[in-house]
Amino acid sequence: MAGPGVVGLVGDVLEYGDIHLEQKGGLVDGRLRLSRQSIVFKNSKTGKVESVQGGDVREGIWRKVARGYGLRLLLHNGSMHKYDGFREADFDKMSDFFKSNYKLELLEREMCVKGWNWGSARFNGQLLSFDIGDHSAFEIPLGNVSQCATGKNEVTLEFHQGDDSQVSLMEVRFYVPPSQEDGMDPVEAFSQNVLSQADIIQATGDALCIFRELQCLTPRGRYDIRIYPTFLHLHGKTFDYKIPYTTVLRLFLLPHKDQRQMFFVISLDPPIKQGQTRYHFLILLFSKDDELSLTLNMNEEEVQKKFDGKLSRQMSGPLYEVVSRIMKSLVSRKITVPGNFLGNSGAHCISCSYKASSGLLYPLERGFIYVHKPPVHVRFDEIAHVNFARGTTTTRSFDFEIESRQGGQYTFSSIEREEYGKLFDFVNAKKLNIKNRGRKDNMKQSYDDYADSDDDQHDAYLEQVKAEGRIREEAANDSESGEDTDESFDPGEEEDEVDEEYDSNAGGSSSSSGGEQSGEEKPKKAPAKKAKIVRDKPVKRRSEGKKQKNKDPDAPKRPMSAYMLWLNASREKIKSDNPGISIIELSKKAGELWKAMSPKEKKEEWDTKAVIAKKEYEKKMEEYRASAKTEVTKKKKDSPKKSKGKADKSAPASRSVTKSPVKGVGDSFKSKEFVSSDESSSGSEESEKAATTPASSESGSD
């Protein structure tokens, strides 16, 4: 293994990685495999395989190029293949391989690097070599020539452009001096040699068959498709495209999700061009009901000889079958159809979105294909890992992300949650690396290690999606309940409820904390004590306010608003009008209906009912407060710590209890230090402080 590109030498097989194939002026990365039978190059980007039979090789040349050393193969049919990326040390092994397997001597040639622009042009099959002396200065594969134009003493060659080439050669001009000999013009002779091997599509003769007004999704429109022996001609109202069969990479026949239509997808490399737009896929849409009877523009003998029994002169059947059979025979490529995958709906595809456009994702036996805008085909061997991600808007859908080994990422979003299990099982069966499977699987592992994963294994992501869905539905239920919705819109009543709760919980903790503070605060002046007590009360009320939901079960329930009364009465009708509607969607729908109602409709019935409910609530609340006042008075009489003087001063406090019974109790606990420190004061000062303390607590809580 002399060079870094050598992968292995096993028996009669020699493999190299990081080899570059020269194609339309650019270098395509891939892998090269040489065996006794054939020489195979696989494109790393597209996966396209180009094979040369070992017996077809006429000449092999080894030479130094810009990127190390290169191998040029010249075949018996005149075509040429050039591979770069070898090292000098690879020559000996390569030479021995050619001798033992192809019975050829691998020749070493040097290129002329003088930079001269005057020499001789030599045509050798599909190769035009510009020689200076005995060495070649540069070579032009005539298959890359797209146009040849002649002048008085000049020939101009234009070339096909490679999309992957950062810099492209547009044209080359040759000056051909006039000849003194009689006969053909040298310029015309030069031009004829070029045109005989150039890749220039000319529609000569009649088409084998014509399909009229076929619906094409990319490029969009209706086109007449003319089938010629070497190329496909798309004729539309605005644009014409000529597609050589040599540029067809793959064929796909995919059933639509509605089971009434079929996609026929033709993958192209290089793509067809319209201005700056590149179409890597030609997508035709057929209806399964369309039938066609067709007669090829050939006799039976010609059909039998050219297609070897794959086609017949008379053909009939569904339109998509006829088109796909003819394309398969002319292109000599297999047609890829969906495998065993079936989605939740029973179709071979999954509805999703890619780049803000909705389409269909087809899991195939060796990759994924998305149609139709923009079409995407990803092979399994170029996938680094896949990822199941949570949907950005709702938990009823998820995203499927694919990251390629080249660093590209494809995100298919808005996939229904019901499709998750089917898609996960498919990815798991194909042994693709799942990124968010867990810490164990995030480590580098081979695909074989995924064989131990069971289909019914616990899936953390699926459980997470279910849990989040339950949480959202519970939150929606809480938001629709009348009590929780109306609580925050009545701050006055809410304050009363807080006080009742404060009374039940504050006794022990407040007295103990007040006792500790009394020991530290006694040496200070009375105004300082008052300021500290007033400042502490709101803080404690805020901490206790978190327990607002622990209400007295005997307290009357708040009345519902007009909207909640209407919603409770209309909920079943909304559900019946919208079968299968979720809780969140029901809330949105109800809000829209309520907003659409006129103020007159709202006031006539539901506002009136809300007013009646509020009056009933106020009546019950007065009865409840009266009973609470009686209980508070009993507690004050039974308290042994209260002196007779304090009992006489309870009248103003009882007035505040009438509004909120808890505040009176709060004074007895919270202001123990305050009352005891003011016993020496006058009776008028005590009554004023007793009246102002609840007010200060209310302002603090607010």
Secondary structure, DSSP 8 states (H G I E B T S, - for coil): --STTEEEEETTEEEEEEEEEEETTEEEEEEEEE-SSEEEEEETTT--EEEEEGGGEEEEEEEEETTEEEEEEEETTS-EEEEEEE-TTHHHHHHHHHHHHT----EEE-B--S-----EEEEETTEEEEEETTEEEEEEEGGGEEEEEE-SSEEEEEE---TT-SS---EEEEE----SSSSS-HHHHHHHHHHHHS------S--SEEEEEEEEEETTEEEEEEE-SSEEEEE-SS-EEEEEGGGEEEEEEEE-TTSSEEEEEEEEEEEEEETTEEEEEEEEEEETT-EEEEE-SS-HHHHHHHHTTSS-SEEEEEHHHHHHHHHHHHHT--EE---S---TTSSSSEEEEETTEEEEEEE-SSEEEEESSS-EEEEGGGEEEEEEEE-SS-TTEEEEEEEETTS-EEEEEEEEGGGHHHHHHHHHHTT--BGGG-TTTTS---GGGGGG--TTS--HHHHHHHHHHHHHHHHHHHHHSHHHHHHTT-HHHHHHHHHHHHHHHHHHHHHHHHHHHHHHHTTS-HHHHHHHHHHHHHHHHHHHGGGTTS--TTS------HHHHHHHHHHHHHHHHSTT--HHHHHHHHHHHHHHS-HHHIIIIIIHHHHHHHHHHHHHHHHHHHHHHHHHHHHHHH-TT--HHHHHTHHHHHHHHHH-HHHHHHHHHHTHHHHHHTTTS-HHHHHHHHHHHHHHHHHHH-
